[in-house]
Amino acid sequence: MLVQWEQVKQRVLHTLLGAGEDALDFSQDVEPSYVREVTALGRSVLDNVEVAYGRQIYIFNEKIVNGHIHPNLGDLCTSVAESLDDKNVSDMWLMVKQMTDVLLVPAKDTLKSRTSVEMQVAFVRQALSFLENSYKNYTMMTVFGNLHQAQLGGVPGTYQLVRSFLNIKLPGPLPGMQDGEIEGHPVWAVIYYCLRCGDLNAAMQVVNRVQHQLGDFKIWFQEYMNSPDRRLSPASENKLRLHYRRVLRNCADPYKRAVYCLIGKCDIADNHGDVADKTEDYLWLKLNQVCFDDDGSSSPQDRLTLPQLQKQLLEDYGESHFSATQQPFLYFQVLFLTAQFEAAVAFLFRVERLRSHAVHVALVLYELRLLLKSSGQSAQLLSQEPGDPPMVRRLNFIRLLMLYTRKFESTDPREALQYFYFLRNEKDSQGENMFMRCISELVIESREFDMLLGRLEKDGSRKPGVIDKFAGDTRAIISKVALEAENKGLFEEAVKLYELAKNPDKVFELMNRLLSPVIAQVSAPQSNKERLKSTAVAIAERYRSQGIAGEKSAESTFYLLLDLMTFFDEYHAGHVDRAYDVMERLKLLPLGQDSVEERVAAFRNFSDEVRHNLSEVLLATMNILFTQHKRLKGAPAGTPGRPQRAMEDRDTQLRSQARALITFAGMIPYNMAGDTNARLVQMELLMN
């Protein structure tokens, strides 16, 4: 019961706290409902994007359950983006694929792996590469869209591309530019845009052509280019920074300042708004300035760590600064490119129309072992945990998936099952397997028992269900669902499931509970009793034909209740002699004074399900004796077929049997319905 309440509590919490940080903000315009209205039963509520993703998840799981090579879920999801013809979604998946294309660092857990210097360096490198490729594509689109103004020519390459791009971006002379021009454009602007496109060789080409104008910059830039981690030696870095502070900090050429700050990773407070006027440019500059080794030589104004940058973007600037509600993909990009995957997913999930994208990004991260998951299932969607480094956030992955599937689990249970399969290695707070728990809830909610779990054929064999593909031990899952159904009071469903799970003991136990209240009722077509009777008879026939036995007491009670049902059916139909024969064969009641004590002793072995019907059984049997007595009295005095003597003997026997029933009723240690004894005595008196 306690576990059940815990599960109900979790479901309520999932719905209330799905919003993450704004946990209980119920204002209409801020948070849409997480549970949309379910449409008419049997009709899917999935939109075209969710269906497209669902198809890829099916393909992914199909390969895994069939033991094929692990497919790349990122590739499968990217193909969805291509089919949607939405540039934002395509760019998002391109970025996700690039950011997750890192060598996994072996570690005991994801946290150690994710926070290792090697992996953080890799994330920054991948982010820069993505931003540079995107910018190069943007310059190409700009140039090819304005060919007349761009005047593209010369040897194909980044330098010519930048020169043509600047023909459009900087058509006239700019004030304050230093160190001359190259082919009509400011030197530092050309160097900056070559770097922005990620082509250091093109930038070096420019530096070589105008080296006499740039002082020591060529030496520093050569060292920067040849360094595997894009970092000057401490001595060179200090020289460059000193030169920057003395000469360039207040320099009027914004491109020169930006290039120096980038190469020397200095003056991190300057956002270079004149040059980096777009969020992506700002991000690119800042990621270039991020340092990983702390040799103590850098002053605070020249040292930017990844956690510092993450804090700045997530906490100091936050959603409002980036107009996240108007530009959700941009804010998602800002967080994702700074390796804040969990915060990015949680943010996107809160945007109703983009929720399916967020869930599938989380699934890709989860499959790559890159996702930091909450340790507790009751945590908010995005949370911080004690003992974690300051800027580490964790995503409640289980809640994310359950909130997503909540919308369609009742109308599209097959699809929901595909998503629950990702939880096969997760446990809830009670240590229960989340996959099994979700299946159990899914089956109970959707009532699709046969489709999901399989069904019994007439010969007792089991026709497989959808679940057979995913679970090796289907019996354990069916037993779990059966127990859940039983706990919810769905006994008839539980009986079917326990029979599927090959658990005759529970089948008998629950059937006994179901049959006991109805056996004495008058049968009517399509009544509760008729339905239960046909179920019980089918079970009895299957078990008898296959030689299946259960716990002795429950099994004998089941067959006794079935026989008593036959007794009452004959009795209510007016077939008193046939009903009498059934009762005589059952040896449940004493039909003679000599068997009273034996039957009283045997009564102690009967289960409660039989005892509860004793009043009705006694009254019906007494009524049968009384009816036979009346029939005897109403017959002619003596006939050749039945001489007078035989009729008198039979009458004496009937009165003796009636007295035996009265004696039995008085001796058994059981309180029967209030007026049972009185009615028995009254009928016995009428017979005398």
Disulfide bonds with the S-S distance in Angstrom:
none
